[in-house]
């Protein structure tokens, strides 16, 4: 048997070291900001907003890594020394010392400041980063409010269309400043004026952001009528991004749920879930949408799937809602009241308390339905005991309403004080066709929106037209050569002797 050649241990160690060397080094925040500045200048020079959108997509991740030192270094490496914009930006950055022990590239020397002034869009982008930094501490909220006013005045003074994508993000930061400062109502006139301006300029992204800002301001103070009027008087731009569409559908779902239009509310909330970012990217929004969706489904008479409550992002946030679902499913009014009093603070913080209170009738209807399936005849007194109702008159009223609404089949014998239950309701009828019609309409709407969301390269059809024209020209030339050259039979000797 031949000997097997074994690799020495040193070769394995060398392979491990080479693999470790191949791992990419993470980019520092200063380098990332400088790369974003280069992309913004490229977008302005080439009139391509997609580079600016690429910069804004990294904003959520970048704002968690910035501090005073990072922003100061970025401003110093972006602007020349005698720039007035540089002095204005540095005035908003404090000189607090920061620990550099966690820096990755601490040995690199800072680069020299450039000699040319960058485009104004870079200044607005850096102001946006400073705004997010000032929002991390309640002590800096007054400075953030002043910077927000100054940034808005600066944007309106410059009035550049290449600044529109960044302006949409700036308005979101302005709304956060007012909300955290407790002065969200004072920002509403600014948002309304800016929304009218954006609509006249056909700035879809900014208009969509401002409509969402105004709706949030109305719903924060429970002004549902004014929010509904705004929705009816404005048209949401279809060219806006998916995050803006998700927020808009969520706000519409809240408005429709308060107005007792649960079917429309459920449709809008499903659209919000479909258009929302992934659960780990935006867990807060993901939880808020699902909380409202669960309540709306219960009000519609449906029970949410149990797997939804096992989702890693939703498991803890939906603990109280899971208890409510169990109470509604069991038809236990006492369990529902205990759960409602236990989680009342959480429901009020989520702004779903008033909707959950409406579920009391659903709990009673579910209990009556379970009793009608279990008993062919039951006294009203027993219904009061089992459902924890106050009196037999309440039980008679609730049972009569359930019979009239078609929840159960039966009749009340008032003289003897009992309820006689009929057979089970058939699962076929016009309701089934209505359910299928709604499902088909939803699938068609999903297909249409998917087709609209598909992106195609610009002017791709011109290449196909050019290729088709070239093929036609070649066919014409070939046909002309055949006509001029005669038949192939006349050229027999040229094909070879053995042909």
C-alpha positions as CSV (number, residue, x, y, z in Angstrom):
1,X,0.0,0.0,0.0
2,X,1.4,3.4,-1.0
3,X,2.2,5.9,1.6
4,X,-0.1,8.9,1.9
5,X,1.6,12.3,1.9
6,X,0.6,14.3,5.0
7,X,0.6,18.1,5.0
8,X,2.7,19.7,7.7
9,X,1.1,21.7,10.4
10,X,2.8,24.9,9.3
11,X,1.0,24.8,6.0
12,X,-2.4,24.7,7.7
13,X,-1.4,27.6,9.9
14,X,-0.4,29.6,6.8
15,X,-3.7,28.8,5.1
16,X,-5.6,30.1,8.2
17,X,-3.6,33.3,8.3
18,X,-4.3,34.0,4.6
19,X,-8.0,33.4,5.1
20,X,-8.0,35.9,8.0
21,X,-6.1,38.5,5.8
22,X,-8.8,38.2,3.1
23,X,-11.6,39.4,5.5
24,X,-12.7,42.9,4.5
25,X,-11.9,45.7,7.0
26,X,-15.1,47.6,8.0
27,X,-15.2,51.2,6.7
28,X,-14.9,54.0,9.2
29,X,-17.9,56.4,9.6
30,X,-15.7,59.3,8.3
31,X,-14.7,57.4,5.2
32,X,-18.4,56.4,4.6
33,X,-19.5,60.1,4.9
34,X,-16.8,61.1,2.4
35,X,-17.9,58.4,0.0
36,X,-21.5,59.6,0.3
37,X,-20.3,63.2,-0.4
38,X,-18.7,62.0,-3.6
39,X,-21.9,60.2,-4.6
40,X,-24.0,63.3,-4.0
41,X,-21.6,65.4,-6.1
42,X,-21.8,62.8,-8.8
43,X,-25.6,62.8,-8.7
44,X,-25.6,66.6,-9.1
45,X,-23.1,66.6,-11.9
46,X,-24.8,63.8,-13.9
47,X,-28.4,64.7,-13.0
48,X,-28.9,61.2,-11.8
49,X,-30.9,61.1,-8.5
50,X,-30.3,57.3,-8.0
51,X,-26.9,58.1,-6.5
52,X,-28.5,60.4,-3.9
53,X,-31.0,57.6,-3.1
54,X,-28.1,55.2,-2.6
55,X,-26.7,57.6,-0.1
56,X,-30.0,58.0,1.8
57,X,-30.5,54.2,2.0
58,X,-27.4,54.0,4.2
59,X,-28.6,56.8,6.5
60,X,-30.3,54.5,9.0
61,X,-27.2,52.5,9.6
62,X,-24.8,55.5,9.5
63,X,-26.6,57.7,12.0
64,X,-26.1,55.0,14.7
65,X,-22.3,55.3,14.3
66,X,-21.7,59.0,14.3
67,X,-20.6,61.3,17.1
68,X,-19.2,64.7,17.5
69,X,-15.7,63.7,16.5
70,X,-16.8,61.8,13.4
71,X,-18.9,64.8,12.2
72,X,-16.1,67.3,12.9
73,X,-13.5,65.2,11.0
74,X,-16.0,64.8,8.1
75,X,-16.7,68.5,7.9
76,X,-12.9,69.4,8.1
77,X,-12.1,66.9,5.3
78,X,-15.0,68.0,3.1
79,X,-14.7,71.8,3.2
80,X,-11.8,74.2,2.7
81,X,-10.5,76.1,5.7
82,X,-12.0,79.5,4.6
83,X,-15.5,78.2,3.8
84,X,-18.4,80.0,5.6
85,X,-20.4,76.8,5.4
86,X,-17.7,75.0,7.3
87,X,-17.9,77.5,10.2
88,X,-21.7,77.3,10.3
89,X,-21.6,73.5,10.5
90,X,-18.9,73.3,13.1
91,X,-20.8,75.8,15.3
92,X,-23.5,73.1,15.8
93,X,-21.0,70.4,16.8
94,X,-19.9,70.4,20.5
95,X,-16.3,69.9,21.6
96,X,-17.0,67.0,24.0
97,X,-14.1,64.5,24.2
98,X,-14.7,61.1,22.8
99,X,-12.9,57.9,23.6
100,X,-10.9,56.7,20.6
101,X,-10.0,53.3,21.9
102,X,-12.6,51.5,19.7
103,X,-11.5,53.2,16.5
104,X,-10.4,50.8,13.8
105,X,-8.0,52.9,11.8
106,X,-6.4,55.0,14.5
107,X,-2.9,55.2,12.8
108,X,-4.1,56.9,9.6
109,X,-3.4,60.5,9.3
110,X,-6.2,62.9,8.5
111,X,-6.2,64.0,4.8
112,X,-5.8,67.6,3.7
113,X,-8.9,69.7,3.3
114,X,-10.0,70.2,-0.3
115,X,-9.5,73.4,-2.2
116,X,-12.9,73.6,-3.8
117,X,-16.3,74.2,-2.2
118,X,-18.7,71.2,-2.5
119,X,-22.2,71.5,-3.9
120,X,-25.0,72.8,-1.6
121,X,-26.6,69.4,-1.4
122,X,-23.6,68.2,0.7
123,X,-24.2,71.0,3.3
124,X,-27.9,69.9,3.7
125,X,-26.8,66.3,4.0
126,X,-24.3,67.1,6.8
127,X,-26.9,69.2,8.5
128,X,-29.2,66.2,8.4
129,X,-26.6,64.1,10.1
130,X,-26.0,66.8,12.8
131,X,-29.8,66.9,13.4
132,X,-29.9,63.1,14.0
133,X,-26.9,63.5,16.4
134,X,-28.6,66.2,18.4
135,X,-31.8,64.0,18.7
136,X,-29.8,61.4,20.7
137,X,-29.9,63.5,23.9
138,X,-32.8,65.5,25.5
139,X,-30.4,68.2,26.5
140,X,-29.7,69.1,22.9
141,X,-33.4,69.3,21.8
142,X,-33.4,73.1,21.8
143,X,-30.3,73.3,19.6
144,X,-31.9,70.7,17.3
145,X,-35.0,72.9,17.0
146,X,-32.9,75.9,16.0
147,X,-30.9,73.9,13.5
148,X,-34.1,72.5,12.0
149,X,-35.5,76.0,11.4
150,X,-32.2,77.2,9.9
151,X,-32.0,74.1,7.7
152,X,-35.5,74.6,6.3
153,X,-34.8,78.2,5.6
154,X,-31.6,77.3,3.9
155,X,-33.3,74.7,1.7
156,X,-36.1,77.1,0.7
157,X,-33.5,79.8,-0.1
158,X,-31.4,77.4,-2.4
159,X,-34.5,76.0,-4.1
160,X,-32.6,73.3,-6.1
161,X,-34.4,70.3,-7.6
162,X,-31.4,68.0,-7.1
163,X,-31.9,68.6,-3.3
164,X,-35.4,67.1,-3.3
165,X,-34.6,63.6,-2.1
166,X,-32.5,64.9,0.8
167,X,-35.2,67.5,1.6
168,X,-37.7,64.6,2.2
169,X,-35.4,63.1,4.8
170,X,-34.9,66.6,6.4
171,X,-38.6,67.0,6.8
172,X,-38.8,63.7,8.7
173,X,-36.0,64.9,11.0
174,X,-37.8,68.2,11.6
175,X,-41.0,66.3,12.5
176,X,-39.0,64.2,15.0
177,X,-37.5,67.3,16.6
178,X,-40.9,68.9,17.1
179,X,-42.4,65.6,18.4
180,X,-39.6,64.9,20.9
181,X,-39.8,68.5,22.0
182,X,-43.6,68.2,22.6
183,X,-44.5,70.9,20.1
184,X,-45.7,68.8,17.2
185,X,-48.9,70.9,16.7
186,X,-46.7,74.0,16.1
187,X,-45.1,72.3,13.1
188,X,-48.3,71.6,11.3
189,X,-48.5,75.0,9.5
190,X,-44.9,74.6,8.2
191,X,-45.8,71.1,6.9
192,X,-49.0,72.3,5.2
193,X,-47.2,75.1,3.4
194,X,-44.3,72.9,2.3
195,X,-46.8,70.2,1.1
196,X,-48.5,72.7,-1.2
197,X,-45.2,73.9,-2.6
198,X,-44.0,70.3,-3.2
199,X,-47.3,69.5,-5.0
200,X,-46.9,72.4,-7.3
201,X,-43.3,71.4,-8.1
202,X,-44.3,67.7,-8.6
203,X,-41.7,66.7,-6.0
204,X,-43.2,63.3,-5.3
205,X,-40.9,62.1,-2.5
206,X,-41.1,65.3,-0.5
207,X,-44.9,65.6,-1.0
208,X,-45.3,62.0,0.2
209,X,-43.1,62.6,3.3
210,X,-45.0,65.8,4.2
211,X,-48.4,64.1,3.8
212,X,-47.3,61.4,6.2
213,X,-45.9,64.1,8.6
214,X,-49.3,65.9,8.6
215,X,-51.3,62.7,9.1
216,X,-49.0,61.7,12.0
217,X,-49.6,65.2,13.6
218,X,-53.3,64.8,13.3
219,X,-53.4,61.3,14.7
220,X,-51.1,62.2,17.5
221,X,-53.8,64.6,18.8
222,X,-56.8,62.3,17.8
223,X,-57.9,64.6,15.0
224,X,-59.4,61.8,12.9
225,X,-61.9,64.0,11.1
226,X,-59.2,66.4,9.9
227,X,-57.0,63.5,8.9
228,X,-59.8,62.0,6.8
229,X,-60.4,65.4,5.1
230,X,-56.8,65.6,4.2
231,X,-56.8,62.1,2.7
232,X,-59.9,63.0,0.7
233,X,-58.5,66.4,-0.6
234,X,-55.0,65.1,-1.5
235,X,-53.7,62.4,-3.8
236,X,-50.8,60.4,-2.5
237,X,-48.0,60.3,-5.2
238,X,-47.7,56.8,-6.7
239,X,-44.0,57.4,-7.5
240,X,-43.1,57.6,-3.8
241,X,-40.9,54.9,-2.2
242,X,-42.2,51.9,-0.4
243,X,-41.4,53.2,3.1
244,X,-43.6,56.2,2.5
245,X,-46.4,54.0,1.0
246,X,-46.2,51.8,4.1
247,X,-46.6,54.7,6.5
248,X,-49.5,56.1,4.5
249,X,-51.4,52.8,4.4
250,X,-50.8,52.4,8.1
251,X,-52.3,55.8,8.9
252,X,-55.2,55.1,6.5
253,X,-55.8,51.8,8.4
254,X,-56.0,53.7,11.7
255,X,-58.4,56.2,10.3
256,X,-60.7,53.6,8.8
257,X,-60.6,51.5,12.0
258,X,-61.8,54.4,14.1
259,X,-64.6,55.1,11.5
260,X,-65.8,51.4,11.8
261,X,-64.8,50.6,8.3
262,X,-62.9,47.5,9.2
263,X,-62.7,45.9,5.8
264,X,-60.9,49.0,4.3
265,X,-58.7,49.2,7.4
266,X,-57.6,45.6,7.0
267,X,-56.9,46.1,3.3
268,X,-54.7,49.1,4.1
269,X,-52.9,47.4,6.9
270,X,-52.1,44.4,4.7
271,X,-50.6,46.8,2.1
272,X,-48.6,48.4,4.9
273,X,-47.2,45.1,6.0
274,X,-46.3,44.1,2.4
275,X,-44.6,47.4,1.6
276,X,-42.8,47.8,5.0
277,X,-39.1,47.1,5.4
278,X,-37.9,43.8,6.9
279,X,-38.8,43.1,10.5
280,X,-35.2,43.4,11.8
281,X,-34.7,46.7,9.9
282,X,-37.7,48.5,11.3
283,X,-39.0,46.5,14.2
284,X,-41.0,49.3,15.8
285,X,-43.1,49.9,12.7
286,X,-43.5,46.2,12.1
287,X,-44.9,45.7,15.6
288,X,-47.2,48.7,15.4
289,X,-48.8,47.5,12.2
290,X,-49.3,44.0,13.5
291,X,-50.9,45.2,16.7
292,X,-53.5,47.2,14.9
293,X,-54.0,44.4,12.3
294,X,-54.8,41.9,15.1
295,X,-57.4,44.2,16.7
296,X,-59.0,44.9,13.3
297,X,-59.2,41.2,12.5
298,X,-60.8,40.5,15.8
299,X,-63.4,43.2,15.1
300,X,-64.1,41.6,11.8
301,X,-64.8,38.3,13.5
302,X,-61.6,36.6,12.5
303,X,-59.0,35.0,14.7
304,X,-55.3,35.7,13.8
305,X,-53.0,32.7,13.2
306,X,-51.1,31.4,16.2
307,X,-47.8,31.4,14.3
308,X,-47.9,35.2,14.2
309,X,-47.4,35.4,18.0
310,X,-44.3,33.2,17.7
311,X,-42.4,35.6,15.5
312,X,-39.1,36.6,17.2
313,X,-39.7,40.3,16.7
314,X,-43.4,40.2,17.7
315,X,-43.4,37.6,20.5
316,X,-42.8,40.0,23.4
317,X,-44.6,43.0,21.9
318,X,-47.8,41.0,21.3
319,X,-48.1,39.3,24.7
320,X,-51.1,41.4,25.8
321,X,-52.8,41.0,22.4
322,X,-52.3,37.2,22.6
323,X,-54.3,37.2,25.8
324,X,-57.0,39.3,24.2
325,X,-57.2,36.8,21.3
326,X,-57.6,33.9,23.7
327,X,-60.4,35.7,25.6
328,X,-62.2,36.5,22.4
329,X,-61.8,32.9,21.0
330,X,-63.0,31.4,24.2
331,X,-65.9,33.9,24.6
332,X,-65.0,34.5,28.2
333,X,-66.0,37.9,29.3
334,X,-64.3,37.7,32.7
335,X,-61.0,36.8,31.1
336,X,-61.4,39.7,28.6
337,X,-62.0,42.2,31.4
338,X,-59.1,41.0,33.5
339,X,-56.7,41.1,30.5
340,X,-58.0,44.6,29.5
341,X,-57.3,46.0,33.0
342,X,-53.9,44.3,33.2
343,X,-52.6,45.6,29.9
344,X,-54.5,48.9,29.8
345,X,-51.4,51.1,30.0
346,X,-49.7,49.2,27.1
347,X,-52.9,49.4,25.0
348,X,-53.2,53.2,25.6
349,X,-49.6,53.7,24.6
350,X,-50.3,51.8,21.4
351,X,-53.5,53.8,20.8
352,X,-55.5,50.7,20.5
353,X,-57.4,50.8,23.8
354,X,-60.6,52.3,22.4
355,X,-60.7,49.7,19.6
356,X,-60.1,46.8,22.1
357,X,-63.0,48.0,24.2
358,X,-65.3,47.5,21.2
359,X,-64.4,43.8,21.3
360,X,-66.6,43.3,24.3
361,X,-69.6,42.7,22.0
362,X,-67.5,40.2,20.0
363,X,-66.6,38.3,23.1
364,X,-70.3,38.1,24.1
365,X,-71.3,37.0,20.6
366,X,-68.7,34.3,20.6
367,X,-69.9,33.0,23.9
368,X,-73.5,33.0,22.7
369,X,-72.4,31.1,19.6
370,X,-70.7,28.5,21.7
371,X,-73.7,28.1,23.9
372,X,-76.0,27.8,20.9
373,X,-73.9,24.9,19.6
374,X,-73.8,23.2,23.0
375,X,-77.4,23.5,24.1
376,X,-80.7,23.1,22.2
377,X,-82.4,25.1,24.9
378,X,-80.9,27.3,27.7
379,X,-82.5,29.7,30.1
380,X,-81.6,33.4,30.1
381,X,-80.5,33.1,33.7
382,X,-77.9,30.5,32.8
383,X,-76.7,32.7,30.0
384,X,-76.1,35.5,32.6
385,X,-74.1,33.2,34.8
386,X,-72.0,31.7,32.1
387,X,-71.2,35.0,30.3
388,X,-71.0,37.1,33.5
389,X,-73.7,39.5,32.5
390,X,-75.5,41.9,34.8
391,X,-79.2,40.9,34.4
392,X,-81.5,38.8,32.4
393,X,-82.7,41.9,30.5
394,X,-79.2,42.4,29.2
395,X,-79.0,38.8,28.2
396,X,-82.3,38.9,26.4
397,X,-81.2,42.1,24.5
398,X,-77.9,40.6,23.5
399,X,-79.3,37.3,22.4
400,X,-82.0,39.0,20.3
401,X,-79.4,41.2,18.6
402,X,-77.3,38.1,17.9
403,X,-80.3,36.3,16.3
404,X,-81.1,39.4,14.2
405,X,-77.5,39.8,13.0
406,X,-77.4,36.2,12.0
407,X,-74.7,35.1,14.5
408,X,-76.9,32.2,15.7
409,X,-80.1,30.6,14.6
410,X,-82.9,30.4,17.3
411,X,-85.7,32.2,19.0
412,X,-86.4,33.6,22.4
413,X,-89.4,32.3,24.4
414,X,-90.1,35.3,26.5
415,X,-92.9,33.7,28.5
416,X,-90.8,30.8,29.7
417,X,-87.5,32.7,29.9
418,X,-85.3,30.6,27.7
419,X,-83.6,30.5,24.3
420,X,-84.3,27.7,21.8
421,X,-81.4,27.2,19.4
422,X,-81.8,26.0,15.8
423,X,-79.5,24.0,13.6
424,X,-76.1,25.1,12.4
425,X,-75.8,27.6,9.6
426,X,-74.8,26.3,6.2
427,X,-71.3,27.1,5.0
428,X,-72.6,27.9,1.5
429,X,-74.3,30.9,0.2
430,X,-73.7,34.5,-1.1
431,X,-71.2,35.1,1.7
432,X,-68.8,32.6,0.2
433,X,-68.8,34.3,-3.2
434,X,-68.2,37.7,-1.5
435,X,-65.1,36.2,0.2
436,X,-63.8,34.8,-3.0
437,X,-64.4,38.1,-4.8
438,X,-62.4,40.0,-2.2
439,X,-59.5,37.5,-2.4
440,X,-59.5,37.7,-6.2
441,X,-59.5,41.5,-6.1
442,X,-56.6,41.5,-3.6
443,X,-54.6,39.2,-5.8
444,X,-55.2,41.3,-8.9
445,X,-54.2,44.5,-7.1
446,X,-51.1,42.7,-5.8
447,X,-50.2,41.7,-9.4
448,X,-50.8,45.2,-10.8
449,X,-48.6,46.8,-8.1
450,X,-45.9,44.2,-8.6
451,X,-45.8,45.0,-12.4
452,X,-45.6,48.7,-11.6
453,X,-42.7,48.1,-9.2
454,X,-40.6,46.3,-11.8
455,X,-37.6,48.3,-12.9
456,X,-36.3,48.2,-16.5
457,X,-33.1,49.7,-17.9
458,X,-33.6,53.0,-19.7
459,X,-33.8,53.0,-23.6
460,X,-33.5,49.2,-23.7
461,X,-36.2,49.0,-26.4
462,X,-34.0,51.1,-28.7
463,X,-31.3,48.5,-28.8
464,X,-34.0,45.9,-29.8
465,X,-35.3,48.2,-32.5
466,X,-31.8,48.8,-33.8
467,X,-31.1,45.0,-33.9
468,X,-34.3,44.4,-35.7
469,X,-33.6,47.1,-38.3
470,X,-30.1,45.6,-38.8
471,X,-31.6,42.1,-39.4
472,X,-34.0,43.5,-42.0
473,X,-31.2,45.3,-43.8
474,X,-29.2,42.0,-43.9
475,X,-32.2,40.1,-45.2
476,X,-32.7,42.8,-48.0
477,X,-29.0,42.6,-48.9
478,X,-29.1,38.8,-49.0
479,X,-32.2,38.8,-51.2
480,X,-30.6,41.3,-53.5
481,X,-27.4,39.2,-53.9
482,X,-29.5,36.1,-54.7
483,X,-31.4,38.0,-57.4
484,X,-28.2,39.4,-58.9
485,X,-26.2,36.2,-58.7
486,X,-28.8,33.8,-60.2
487,X,-29.6,30.2,-59.1
488,X,-27.2,28.0,-57.3
489,X,-27.5,25.4,-60.0
490,X,-25.6,27.6,-62.4
491,X,-22.6,27.6,-60.1
492,X,-22.1,23.9,-59.9
493,X,-18.4,23.6,-60.8
494,X,-17.4,26.0,-58.1
495,X,-18.9,23.7,-55.4
496,X,-16.3,21.0,-55.9
497,X,-16.0,18.0,-58.1
498,X,-17.3,15.5,-55.6
499,X,-20.5,17.5,-54.6
